[in-house]
Amino acid sequence: ALYIVNVERNGKIIYTWKGNQRNTHIGLYDLQTKQNEHLYMFEKDLHIISCSVNNERTLLAVSFRQYTEEETASQLLQSVSKYLTLLIEIHPINNVRVLKAVDSCVRVQFLYPVEDRNASTENRLLLVSEDKYIEQFDIRVVAEEEHKVVIQKSGQLPRAKVADDVLWAQWDMMEQRLFYIVPKESKSTLRCVQFYPDENFNSILESHMDISVNDTQLKLVNFGYDYCQDQDVSSKCLNLQVFTSKAGGLCVCCCLASDTPDEIMYSIYFLHKGYNKTFTVSLERTESHQLKEVAFMNLDYYVAAYLPGQFLHLLNIQHPDLLCYSLFLTGEDARIDMLQNHSIRSLLVSTVLDCEAGSLYSMGISESALLQLLWKSKQDCERLAALHCALLYFQHTEDLEMQIIHWISENLSTCHSFDPIQEFIIASLYCRMCPEAQNLDKLLPYTSLLDWIGVVPRVICATDIIPLPVLDFQNSKGFWEKLNSNLESVKYAEPHLHYHNNVLRREWRILSEEVRSILIGVLLCSFWDFCLFTNQREERRTTAYLRNIFENAKKVLSHLDTWESEARLVPLFEEEDYQQQLLMGLMVAQLKDHLMRHLQYVGKKKIDQIVLDYVANLLNLVHRIMKEVWRRYQLHSCVFCFDERGSAGEFAVFHIMSRILEAANGMCMPLPPGFHTLHLGLGVRCLPLHTLLHYIDNGVLQLTETCVRKLLKELDDTEQNEKLKFSIVMRLPEALGQKVCQFWNHPINANLIARKYVKFLLEKLGNKQYSRPIPERFSVPVEFLPLNYLTNMLAEIENQGVHPYEKQDHVNARFVEETALKHTMTLLGLKYS
């Protein structure tokens, strides 16, 4: 039988087997070339405990037990050490040097230099003793004739003490780090030593932890694999592992003793966040988990806690604050077919070793399985965790986005504790934009949720604040720099660094009112009145500021146009919408200010580009949702025709657009120009009149100039259409009404215009002291004294320079008179001529 005893940094696997003569062989398997190489043979039956080969495959370190159990009994009276540690020259096989001959077990591990470096004459070897110390041997080799490599010094090898009083240790082969725990003042202290390729080693991290570690027996992780001994030690020692992530995450995972037989407990110390979470899981079948432990596996973005036959818990390392972003699976969903044993070790990121079966596996989350889970999940906690994983764990592809949008459109009404549209947009933006600059992930929002009060069935979670680890390094790049950045953000984030829309919402409301007032002023005031009107606001909001806001919006839209030159399937971006442009421009300005405060080293030009990309991507994602929905229901441009009712597909799209609008309002997020016009057009086609008016009155549908103008011009004046037009016209804002009412040539509309005209002039009369009108200055052919008096009064006010309808010359006192007479004659059943 073959037994895996170690996996080196280059991915090569060291294994042993027994020959026909009971000889003990050591071999090396290269995962890349699929080739085996024989390294060494002992001409006796030995129990290999630990083995490591250097990068050049010229030196082999082996630790083994000298005698079997039967042989040990016969050697009791002889003073022979129980364990032997050898250093062997194997290129070619030559000298053997004894490093240790002791009665305690020893593990060996060569340090590996950086990749793609020329062959080195210096080698360093770690020895980890069961007597709780770790030391490093420096080994210098020289090349002799015929490529023969031998150890240079014949005397004792130089050595250095790395750590003492070690209770637990773990080797990180890829990053050449040693994590270990020592006792300190009744607590356990986690330390980390970083080994450098061209230097010695430095102690770089220290963290005090409230973990009880067995101080009678040393527990080692990833220092080779001796299955029999490891099983014996595991039953007595704490199951504990340290995991790191590329984004600077540092987690300590450990199992805890539970007083209840049908429960299992484990803690995850998120050292980079400053808190730990303790999970208590209720087991379904308690008779099958005796002597079984949770296996922890590193998937970089996630840590997996796995108990075969019970559960699989994918714990989010990067965003662990909300429980709903960690996926808890049970039953068949939690089954990993190849990993049913309970001796699983996580060697590298996304790599596990089944020590009992002697098999090495690559681990990852299946995109197809995750999407299947998303579709069949009935609980919000599973849906949200699966959606978050799909959006942030996988690389975004058009096919993946299409499938997620399809799921969203089918499940808008089934998600109660979160809005899937908001999560899709925010998480997609986060995933797309974070690679643009370092630390951008700490400044952009990754979720629309501020809190989550739901529960995960069978799981109880308790959160505790823990001290932040202390780092001691200089000019270190990579992981340590990112970890330090994470710790700094935890220390100084008051209250949060992530961009939020509270200020944006308040500012948008204030500016919207100002811009609306200015538009009304343009339509209804004389030039001098408008100048006075704008001057009153210059102290608080200058014209230059508003101009800059709208310039920002133009940049976003022009930026978006360069991305998609093909004809758009959905009729969006085809009109101006000052409200949405105002919101776009404000978002650009405020997001830019936010990033400038925290990313000063990036530079203004780069931040400008990031902000424009962010807002443009936001609009593009809304358009992407609309495009997929449009294709799915096979809609076309006829939705802008009002001469027939909408189809079932149009009604479904209208419902989805209503939910998009709700999501946008919740996040104070701009929508593509033309969205409200398209939404209103679908509403007119799909909704009965009373429902349509209810949606308008409650702000679900917004009246736009493009849609109202088209409706007034294209619909004929049947009784039903007149009722629709009248209801719409009555609800128009004053400024918009002045622009579009002229397109409906109908007595009802003329009556409305006349009433508004009279109301405005009489209000002016009440506000200002005009002289009494003189009847002789305006003659009326009809002798109807109340009307004569009113028209003369209006004419006098007009003569004094007040005229709200300067762009519509026909709207004046004469127009009011004729409209009043026509309306009166109609009511009396008489014909007006």
C-alpha positions in Angstrom: 0.0 0.0 0.0 1.1 3.6 -0.7 1.1 6.2 2.1 1.4 9.9 1.5 3.8 11.4 4.0 4.3 14.9 2.7 3.4 17.5 0.0 6.0 20.0 -0.8 5.5 23.6 -1.9 6.0 22.8 -5.6 3.1 20.4 -5.3 5.2 17.3 -5.4 4.0 14.4 -3.3 6.3 12.3 -1.1 5.0 8.8 -0.5 6.3 5.5 0.9 5.6 1.8 0.2 6.8 -1.6 1.2 8.7 -3.7 -1.3 8.6 -7.5 -1.8 11.5 -8.0 0.7 9.8 -5.7 3.2 12.1 -2.9 2.2 10.9 0.6 2.8 10.8 2.8 -0.3 10.4 6.6 -0.7 9.1 8.1 -3.9 8.2 11.4 -5.4 5.2 12.1 -7.6 5.0 15.3 -9.8 1.5 16.4 -10.3 2.3 18.5 -13.3 4.3 15.9 -15.3 2.4 12.9 -13.8 5.8 11.3 -13.3 7.1 9.2 -10.4 10.7 9.3 -9.1 12.3 6.9 -6.7 14.3 8.8 -4.1 15.6 6.3 -1.6 15.2 2.7 -0.1 15.8 1.4 3.4 16.6 -2.3 3.4 14.3 -3.0 6.4 10.7 -2.5 7.4 10.5 1.0 8.9 7.7 3.2 10.1 8.3 6.5 8.3 7.0 9.4 10.4 8.1 12.4 8.4 10.0 13.1 5.2 11.0 16.1 3.1 13.1 16.7 0.0 14.8 20.0 -1.0 13.9 22.0 -4.1 16.8 20.6 -6.2 16.0 17.0 -5.1 19.6 16.6 -3.9 18.9 16.2 -0.1 16.4 14.0 1.7 15.4 14.4 5.4 13.7 11.4 6.9 12.4 10.8 10.4 11.3 7.3 11.4 10.8 4.9 14.2 13.7 2.5 14.5 11.9 -0.6 15.5 8.4 -2.1 15.2 6.4 -2.9 18.3 7.7 -6.5 18.3 11.3 -5.4 17.9 11.0 -2.7 20.6 10.1 -5.3 23.2 13.3 -7.2 22.5 15.4 -4.0 22.7 14.3 -2.9 26.1 17.6 -3.7 27.8 19.6 -1.9 25.1 20.2 1.9 25.2 19.0 2.5 21.7 17.1 5.7 20.8 13.5 5.1 19.7 13.4 7.6 16.8 16.1 8.5 14.2 16.3 11.6 12.0 18.6 11.4 9.0 19.9 13.7 6.3 20.7 11.8 3.1 22.6 12.9 0.0 20.5 11.5 -2.9 22.1 13.1 -6.0 23.5 10.5 -6.3 22.8 8.4 -3.2 25.9 8.9 -1.0 26.4 9.9 2.6 23.9 9.7 5.4 24.1 12.0 8.4 22.3 11.6 11.6 20.5 14.7 12.7 18.6 13.4 15.7 18.7 10.1 17.7 16.1 10.6 20.5 13.2 9.0 22.2 10.8 11.7 21.1 9.2 12.0 17.7 10.6 14.6 15.2 9.1 16.1 12.1 11.2 17.5 9.2 10.5 20.1 6.6 12.8 21.8 4.0 12.3 25.5 3.3 11.7 26.3 -0.3 13.0 29.4 -2.1 11.0 31.6 -4.4 10.0 30.0 -7.7 12.1 30.3 -10.9 15.3 30.8 -8.9 18.5 29.2 -9.9 19.7 26.2 -8.0 21.0 27.2 -4.5 23.9 25.9 -2.6 22.2 26.8 0.7 19.4 24.8 2.2 17.4 25.3 5.4 15.7 22.5 7.2 13.1 22.8 10.0 13.0 20.2 12.8 10.0 20.1 15.0 10.4 18.0 18.1 7.7 16.4 20.2 9.6 18.0 23.1 8.0 21.3 22.1 10.8 23.1 20.3 11.5 24.0 16.7 14.9 24.7 15.2 16.4 25.4 11.8 19.4 23.7 10.3 21.6 25.5 7.7 23.0 23.1 5.2 25.5 24.1 2.5 26.2 21.8 -0.4 28.8 21.8 -3.1 28.8 20.2 -6.6 31.6 17.8 -7.4 32.5 15.8 -10.5 29.8 14.3 -12.6 27.1 16.5 -11.0 27.6 14.9 -7.6 26.2 17.1 -4.8 27.6 16.6 -1.2 27.2 18.5 2.1 30.1 20.9 2.5 30.9 20.7 6.2 31.8 17.5 7.8 31.2 18.7 11.4 28.0 19.8 13.1 25.6 21.8 11.0 24.7 25.3 12.1 21.4 25.6 13.8 19.1 28.3 15.2 16.3 28.1 17.7 13.0 29.2 16.1 10.5 28.6 19.0 10.3 27.1 22.5 7.4 25.8 24.6 5.3 25.2 21.6 1.8 23.7 22.2 0.6 23.7 18.6 2.2 24.4 15.3 1.1 24.7 11.6 3.2 24.9 8.5 2.1 27.1 5.6 4.0 25.5 2.7 3.0 27.9 0.0 3.9 31.1 1.9 6.7 29.6 4.0 5.1 30.6 7.3 5.1 28.9 10.7 2.1 29.5 13.0 2.5 28.3 16.5 0.9 28.7 19.9 2.7 29.2 23.2 1.4 29.7 26.7 1.6 33.2 28.1 0.1 34.4 31.4 -2.7 31.8 31.6 -3.7 32.5 28.0 -2.6 31.1 24.6 -0.6 33.3 22.3 -0.6 32.8 18.5 2.6 33.7 16.8 3.8 33.6 13.2 7.3 33.4 11.9 7.9 34.3 8.3 10.8 32.6 6.5 12.3 34.6 3.6 14.1 33.2 0.6 17.3 35.2 0.9 17.3 36.1 4.6 16.7 34.3 7.9 13.3 34.4 9.6 11.3 37.0 11.5 8.6 36.8 14.1 5.9 39.0 12.5 2.6 38.4 14.3 1.4 38.0 17.9 -2.2 37.6 18.9 -3.6 36.7 22.4 -6.4 34.2 22.2 -8.8 32.8 24.7 -8.3 29.2 23.5 -7.5 26.3 25.9 -4.8 24.1 24.3 -3.6 20.8 25.7 -0.2 21.4 27.2 0.8 17.8 27.5 1.1 16.8 23.9 2.2 18.8 20.8 -0.3 19.0 18.0 1.2 19.6 14.5 -0.6 20.5 11.3 0.8 20.1 7.8 4.2 18.8 9.0 3.8 15.6 7.1 1.2 12.9 7.6 1.6 9.9 10.0 -1.9 8.7 10.0 -1.6 6.3 13.0 0.1 8.8 15.3 -2.0 11.8 14.1 -5.2 9.9 15.0 -3.9 9.3 18.5 -2.8 12.9 19.0 -6.0 14.3 17.5 -8.1 12.4 20.0 -6.3 14.2 22.8 -5.6 17.7 21.3 -7.7 20.6 20.1 -8.7 20.5 16.4 -7.3 23.9 15.3 -6.2 25.4 12.0 -5.1 28.8 10.7 -6.2 30.0 7.2 -5.2 33.0 5.2 -6.8 34.6 2.1 -5.4 36.6 -0.8 -7.3 39.6 0.4 -5.5 39.7 3.7 -7.9 37.6 5.7 -6.6 35.7 8.8 -8.8 33.1 10.5 -8.3 30.6 13.3 -10.7 27.7 13.2 -11.2 25.4 16.1 -13.6 22.8 17.4 -14.9 23.2 21.0 -16.2 20.7 23.5 -19.9 20.5 23.8 -21.9 19.3 26.8 -24.8 18.1 24.7 -24.2 14.9 22.6 -26.5 16.0 19.8 -24.7 19.3 19.3 -21.3 20.3 17.9 -19.5 23.6 18.5 -16.8 25.4 16.6 -15.3 28.9 16.6 -13.9 31.0 13.8 -11.6 33.8 15.0 -11.7 36.5 12.3 -8.4 38.1 13.4 -8.5 40.6 10.5 -11.9 41.8 11.7 -11.4 41.8 15.4 -14.1 39.4 16.5 -14.9 35.7 16.6 -18.1 33.8 16.0 -19.0 30.6 17.8 -21.4 28.3 16.1 -23.5 25.7 17.8 -25.1 23.2 15.3 -27.8 20.7 16.2 -27.0 17.3 14.6 -29.7 15.2 12.9 -28.3 11.8 13.8 -26.2 11.6 16.9 -25.3 7.9 16.8 -23.1 8.2 13.8 -20.8 11.1 14.8 -18.9 9.4 17.7 -15.2 10.3 17.6 -15.7 12.4 14.5 -14.5 16.0 14.1 -15.3 18.9 12.0 -12.9 19.3 9.1 -11.9 22.8 8.1 -11.0 23.6 4.5 -9.6 26.7 3.0 -11.4 28.0 -0.2 -9.8 31.5 0.0 -13.0 33.5 -0.1 -14.6 30.9 2.2 -13.6 28.6 5.0 -15.6 25.3 4.9 -16.6 23.6 8.1 -17.5 20.0 7.1 -18.9 17.1 9.1 -19.5 14.2 6.7 -23.1 13.0 6.8 -24.2 16.1 8.7 -23.5 19.5 7.3 -21.3 21.7 5.2 -20.9 25.3 6.4 -19.3 27.8 3.9 -18.1 30.7 6.1 -17.5 34.0 4.3 -14.0 35.3 5.3 -14.2 38.6 3.5 -17.6 39.7 4.8 -18.3 37.6 7.9 -20.3 40.2 9.8 -23.8 39.0 8.6 -24.7 35.4 9.0 -26.8 35.4 5.9 -23.6 35.6 3.7 -22.4 32.2 4.9 -24.0 29.2 3.4 -25.2 26.4 5.7 -26.1 23.1 3.9 -27.4 19.8 5.1 -28.6 16.5 3.7 -27.7 15.7 0.1 -26.7 19.4 -0.5 -23.9 19.0 2.0 -22.6 15.7 0.6 -19.1 15.6 -0.9 -18.9 12.2 -2.6 -15.1 11.9 -2.5 -14.8 13.0 1.1 -16.7 10.7 3.3 -13.9 9.8 5.7 -13.1 11.8 8.8 -9.4 12.3 8.4 -9.4 15.3 6.0 -6.6 17.9 6.0 -6.5 21.2 4.2 -3.0 21.5 2.7 -3.3 24.5 0.4 -6.0 26.8 -0.7 -8.7 24.7 -2.4 -6.7 21.4 -1.9 -7.4 18.7 0.7 -5.8 15.4 1.6 -7.8 12.4 2.7 -5.2 10.9 5.0 -7.1 7.6 5.5 -7.5 7.0 1.7 -4.2 8.5 0.8 -5.9 10.7 -1.9 -5.3 14.4 -2.7 -8.2 16.4 -4.1 -8.7 19.9 -5.6 -11.7 21.7 -4.0 -13.9 24.3 -5.3 -17.5 25.6 -5.4 -19.4 24.3 -8.4 -21.1 27.1 -10.4 -23.8 24.9 -11.7 -24.6 23.3 -8.4 -24.8 26.7 -6.7 -27.3 27.9 -9.4 -29.4 24.8 -8.8 -29.3 25.5 -5.1 -30.4 29.0 -5.8 -33.4 27.9 -7.8 -34.6 25.2 -5.3 -33.9 27.1 -2.0 -37.0 28.0 0.0 -35.4 30.0 2.7 -34.1 33.6 2.4 -30.9 32.8 4.3 -29.9 30.2 1.7 -31.0 32.3 -1.3 -29.1 35.3 -0.1 -25.9 33.3 0.7 -26.1 31.5 -2.7 -26.7 34.8 -4.6 -23.8 36.5 -2.8 -21.5 33.6 -3.6 -22.6 33.5 -7.2 -21.9 37.3 -7.6 -18.7 37.7 -5.7 -17.0 34.3 -5.8 -17.2 33.5 -9.5 -15.8 35.5 -12.4 -18.6 37.5 -14.0 -19.7 36.1 -17.4 -22.6 37.1 -19.6 -24.1 33.6 -19.2 -23.9 33.7 -15.4 -25.5 37.2 -15.3 -28.2 36.0 -17.6 -29.1 33.0 -15.3 -29.1 35.2 -12.2 -31.3 37.8 -13.8 -33.7 35.0 -14.9 -33.8 33.7 -11.3 -34.4 37.3 -10.0 -37.3 37.9 -12.4 -39.0 34.7 -11.2 -38.4 35.2 -7.5 -39.1 38.9 -6.8 -42.1 38.0 -4.7 -40.6 35.1 -2.8 -37.7 37.0 -1.2 -39.0 38.7 2.0 -35.9 39.8 4.0 -33.9 41.3 1.1 -34.3 42.8 -2.4 -32.6 40.6 -5.0 -32.4 43.4 -7.5 -30.5 45.6 -5.0 -28.2 42.8 -4.0 -27.5 42.0 -7.7 -26.6 45.6 -8.6 -24.6 46.4 -5.5 -22.6 43.1 -5.4 -22.0 43.2 -9.1 -20.6 46.7 -8.9 -18.4 45.7 -6.0 -17.0 42.8 -7.9 -16.3 44.8 -11.0 -14.8 47.9 -9.4 -12.7 46.6 -6.5 -9.8 45.4 -8.7 -9.4 49.0 -10.0 -7.5 50.2 -6.9 -6.1 48.9 -3.6 -8.4 49.3 -0.6 -11.4 50.1 -2.8 -13.1 47.0 -1.3 -13.2 48.9 2.0 -14.9 51.9 0.6 -17.6 50.6 -1.8 -20.7 48.9 -0.5 -20.9 45.2 -1.1 -24.6 44.7 0.1 -27.8 46.7 0.4 -28.4 45.3 3.9 -27.4 47.2 7.0 -28.5 44.4 9.3 -30.1 40.9 9.1 -32.3 39.6 11.9 -33.2 36.2 10.3 -32.2 32.8 11.6 -30.4 29.9 10.0 -32.2 26.6 10.9 -30.1 24.4 13.3 -27.4 27.0 13.8 -26.9 29.3 16.8 -24.3 32.0 16.4 -22.6 34.1 19.2 -20.2 36.9 18.4 -17.5 38.2 20.7 -15.0 41.1 20.3 -11.4 40.0 20.5 -8.1 41.9 20.6 -6.6 42.8 17.2 -3.3 41.0 16.5 0.0 42.9 16.7 2.1 43.0 13.5 5.8 43.7 13.4 7.2 44.1 9.9 8.9 46.6 7.7 8.4 47.1 3.9 6.6 43.8 3.6 4.4 43.3 0.6 1.6 40.9 -0.3 -0.4 39.3 2.4 1.1 41.1 5.4 0.5 44.5 3.8 -3.1 43.6 3.1 -3.6 42.2 6.6 -2.2 45.4 8.1 -4.6 47.5 5.9 -7.5 45.4 7.1 -6.5 45.9 10.7 -6.1 49.7 10.2 -9.5 49.9 8.7 -11.0 48.1 11.7 -9.2 50.5 14.1 -10.1 53.8 12.5 -13.4 53.1 10.7 -15.8 55.5 12.5 -18.4 54.4 12.0 -18.0 52.8 8.6 -15.8 53.4 5.6 -18.3 52.1 3.1 -20.0 54.6 0.9 -23.7 55.2 1.9 -26.5 57.1 0.2 -28.0 59.0 3.1 -26.4 62.3 2.3 -27.0 61.7 -1.4 -30.8 61.2 -0.8 -31.1 64.4 1.2 -29.0 66.5 -1.2 -31.0 65.1 -4.2 -34.3 66.2 -2.7 -33.1 69.7 -2.0 -31.6 70.1 -5.4 -34.7 68.6 -7.1 -36.9 71.2 -5.5 -34.6 74.0 -6.6 -34.3 72.8 -10.2 -38.1 72.3 -10.4 -38.6 75.9 -9.1 -36.2 77.2 -11.7 -38.0 75.4 -14.5 -41.3 76.8 -13.3 -39.7 80.2 -13.1 -38.5 80.0 -16.7 -42.0 79.1 -17.9 -44.0 81.5 -15.7 -42.0 84.5 -14.9 -40.8 87.5 -16.8 -37.0 87.9 -17.3 -36.5 90.4 -14.4 -38.5 88.2 -12.0 -36.5 85.2 -13.0 -33.2 87.0 -12.4 -34.4 88.1 -9.0 -35.5 84.5 -8.3 -32.1 83.0 -9.1 -30.2 85.7 -7.2 -32.0 84.7 -4.0 -30.4 81.3 -4.2 -26.9 82.2 -5.1 -25.7 82.2 -1.5 -26.7 78.6 -1.0 -26.4 77.0 -4.4 -24.6 78.7 -7.3 -25.4 78.2 -10.9 -21.9 76.9 -11.4 -22.5 74.0 -9.0 -25.6 72.9 -10.8 -23.8 73.2 -14.1 -21.1 71.0 -12.7 -23.6 68.4 -11.5 -25.2 68.1 -15.0 -21.8 68.0 -16.6 -21.0 65.0 -14.5 -24.2 63.3 -15.7 -23.2 64.1 -19.4 -19.8 62.4 -18.8 -21.5 59.3 -17.4 -23.8 59.0 -20.4 -21.1 59.7 -23.0 -18.9 57.1 -21.1 -21.7 54.6 -21.4 -22.3 55.3 -25.1 -18.7 54.2 -25.9 -19.4 50.8 -24.3 -22.4 49.8 -26.4 -22.4 51.1 -29.9 -24.9 48.5 -31.2 -28.6 49.4 -31.4 -30.3 49.0 -28.1 -32.9 46.4 -27.7 -34.7 48.3 -25.0 -35.8 51.9 -25.8 -33.7 53.6 -23.1 -31.2 56.4 -23.1 -33.3 58.1 -25.8 -34.4 61.3 -23.9 -33.3 63.7 -21.3 -34.5 63.3 -17.8 -33.2 66.1 -15.6 -34.2 64.3 -12.4 -32.1 61.2 -13.2 -29.3 63.3 -14.6 -29.3 65.3 -11.4 -29.0 62.1 -9.4 -26.3 60.8 -11.6 -24.3 63.9 -11.3 -24.7 64.1 -7.5 -23.7 60.5 -7.1 -20.5 61.2 -9.1 -19.7 64.2 -7.0 -20.3 62.6 -3.6 -18.6 59.3 -4.5 -15.6 61.2 -5.7 -15.4 63.2 -2.5 -15.7 60.0 -0.5 -12.9 58.2 -2.4 -10.7 61.3 -2.4 -10.8 61.3 1.4 -9.5 57.8 1.7 -7.5 57.1 -1.5 -5.4 60.2 -1.8 -2.4 58.2 -3.0 -4.4 57.0 -6.1 -4.6 60.4 -7.8 -7.5 62.6 -9.0 -7.5 61.3 -12.6 -7.7 57.7 -11.6 -10.5 58.4 -9.0 -12.5 60.3 -11.7 -12.2 57.3 -13.9 -13.3 54.9 -11.1 -16.3 57.1 -10.3 -17.5 57.4 -13.9 -17.1 53.6 -14.4 -19.1 53.0 -11.2 -22.1 55.1 -12.1 -22.0 54.0 -15.8 -21.8 50.3 -14.7 -24.8 50.9 -12.4 -26.9 52.2 -15.3 -25.6 49.4 -17.5 -26.6 46.8 -15.0 -30.2 48.2 -15.0 -30.2 48.1 -18.8 -28.8 44.6 -18.7 -31.7 43.4 -16.5 -34.1 45.2 -18.9 -32.5 43.6 -21.9 -32.7 40.1 -20.6 -36.3 40.6 -19.5 -37.1 42.1 -22.9 -35.7 39.1 -24.7 -37.3 36.6 -22.5 -40.8 38.0 -23.1 -40.1 38.9 -26.8 -41.2 42.5 -26.5 -40.6 45.1 -29.2 -41.2 48.8 -29.8 -45.0 48.5 -30.1 -45.1 49.1 -26.3 -45.2 52.7 -27.2 -48.4 52.4 -29.2 -51.5 53.1 -27.1 -54.2 51.9 -29.5 -54.3 48.3 -28.0 -54.1 46.6 -24.7 -50.8 45.1 -23.4 -50.0 41.4 -23.5 -49.3 39.1 -20.5 -45.6 39.5 -21.3 -45.8 43.2 -21.1 -47.6 43.0 -17.8 -44.8 40.8 -16.4 -42.2 43.3 -17.6 -44.2 46.2 -16.1 -44.2 44.3 -12.8 -40.4 43.8 -13.0 -39.8 47.5 -13.9 -41.9 48.4 -10.8 -39.6 46.4 -8.6 -36.6 47.9 -10.3 -38.0 51.3 -9.5 -38.6 50.3 -5.9 -35.1 49.0 -5.6 -33.7 52.2 -7.1 -35.7 54.4 -4.7 -34.5 52.3 -1.7 -30.9 52.8 -2.6 -31.3 56.4 -4.1 -29.9 55.0 -7.3 -30.2 56.7 -10.7 -32.1 55.0 -13.5 -31.3 55.2 -17.2 -33.0 58.2 -18.9 -36.2 57.0 -20.5 -37.0 54.4 -17.8 -40.0 56.3 -16.5 -41.3 56.9 -20.0 -41.1 53.2 -20.8 -42.6 52.3 -17.4 -45.5 54.7 -17.9 -46.1 53.5 -21.4 -46.4 49.9 -20.2 -48.7 51.1 -17.4 -51.1 52.8 -19.8 -51.2 49.6 -21.9 -51.5 47.1 -19.1 -53.5 48.7 -16.2 -57.1 49.6 -15.9 -57.7 53.4 -15.5 -58.3 53.4 -11.7 -55.2 51.3 -11.1 -53.1 53.5 -13.4 -54.2 56.6 -11.6 -53.6 55.0 -8.2 -50.0 54.2 -9.3 -49.5 57.8 -10.6 -50.9 59.3 -7.4 -48.6 57.1 -5.2 -45.4 57.9 -7.2 -45.0 54.4 -8.7 -45.5 55.9 -12.2 -44.1 59.2 -13.1 -45.6 61.4 -15.8 -42.9 62.3 -18.4 -43.2 64.8 -21.2 -42.4 62.2 -23.9 -45.1 59.8 -22.9 -47.8 62.3 -22.1 -47.2 64.2 -25.4 -47.4 60.9 -27.3 -50.6 59.9 -25.5 -52.3 63.2 -26.1 -51.4 63.3 -29.8 -52.0 59.7 -30.8 -55.1 58.7 -28.9 -58.4 59.8 -30.5 -61.1 61.5 -28.4 -63.4 58.6 -27.7 -65.3 58.8 -24.4 -62.8 56.4 -22.7 -59.8 58.1 -24.1 -61.1 61.6 -23.1 -61.4 60.3 -19.5 -57.9 59.0 -19.6 -56.5 62.2 -21.1 -58.4 64.4 -18.7 -57.2 62.3 -15.7 -53.6 62.6 -16.9 -53.7 66.3 -17.6 -55.2 67.1 -14.2 -52.2 65.4 -12.6 -49.5 67.1 -14.6 -47.0 69.3 -12.6 -47.5 72.9 -13.5 -44.3 73.3 -15.6 -44.9 70.1 -17.6 -48.6 70.9 -18.1 -47.7 74.3 -19.7 -45.5 72.4 -22.2 -47.7 69.5 -23.3 -51.4 70.7 -22.9 -51.2 72.5 -26.2 -51.0 69.1 -28.0 -54.6 68.2 -27.0 -57.0 70.4 -29.0 -60.2 69.7 -27.0 -62.7 71.9 -25.0 -61.9 70.1 -21.8 -58.2 71.0 -22.2 -59.0 74.6 -23.2 -61.2 74.8 -20.1 -58.3 73.6 -17.9 -55.8 76.0 -19.5 -58.3 78.9 -19.0 -58.8 78.1 -15.4 -55.1 77.9 -14.6 -54.6 81.2 -16.5 -57.2 83.0 -14.4 -56.0 81.4 -11.2 -52.4 82.6 -11.8 -53.4 86.1 -12.8 -55.7 86.5 -9.8 -53.0 85.3 -7.5 -50.8 87.9 -8.9 -53.5 90.5 -8.4 -53.7 89.4 -4.7 -49.9 89.7 -4.3 -49.4 93.0 -6.0 -51.4 96.3 -5.8 -52.7 96.9 -9.4 -54.9 99.8 -10.2 -58.6 99.0 -10.9 -59.2 97.9 -14.5 -60.9 100.5 -16.8 -63.8 98.8 -18.7 -63.4 101.2 -21.7 -60.0 99.8 -22.5 -61.3 96.5 -23.7 -64.6 95.9 -25.4 -66.5 92.5 -25.4 -69.2 91.8 -27.9 -71.3 89.8 -25.5 -73.3 91.7 -22.8 -72.7 89.3 -19.8 -71.6 91.5 -16.9 -69.7 89.0 -14.7 -67.7 87.7 -17.6 -67.1 91.3 -18.9 -65.8 92.3 -15.5 -63.4 89.3 -15.3 -62.0 89.7 -18.8 -61.4 93.4 -18.3 -59.6 92.7 -15.1 -57.4 90.1 -16.8 -56.7 92.4 -19.7 -55.6 95.1 -17.3 -53.2 92.8 -15.6 -51.8 91.7 -19.0 -51.3 95.3 -19.9 -49.1 95.8 -16.8 -46.6 93.1 -18.0 -47.9 89.9 -16.4 -48.3 87.1 -19.0 -47.6 83.5 -17.9 -48.1 82.0 -21.4 -45.7 84.1 -23.4 -44.8 81.1 -25.6 -48.5 80.5 -26.3 -49.8 83.8 -27.8 -53.3 82.5 -28.2 -53.7 82.1 -24.4 -54.9 85.5 -23.2 -58.0 87.2 -21.8 -59.8 86.7 -25.1 -59.0 83.0 -25.0 -60.5 82.8 -21.5 -63.6 84.6 -22.6 -64.2 82.4 -25.6 -63.6 79.2 -23.6 -66.0 80.3 -20.8 -68.7 81.1 -23.4 -68.2 77.8 -25.2 -68.3 75.8 -21.9 -71.5 77.7 -20.7 -73.3 77.2 -24.1 -72.4 73.5 -24.0 -73.8 73.1 -20.5 -77.0 74.9 -21.6 -77.3 72.6 -24.6 -77.0 75.6 -27.0 -74.8 76.0 -30.1 -72.0 78.5 -29.9 -71.1 80.5 -33.0 
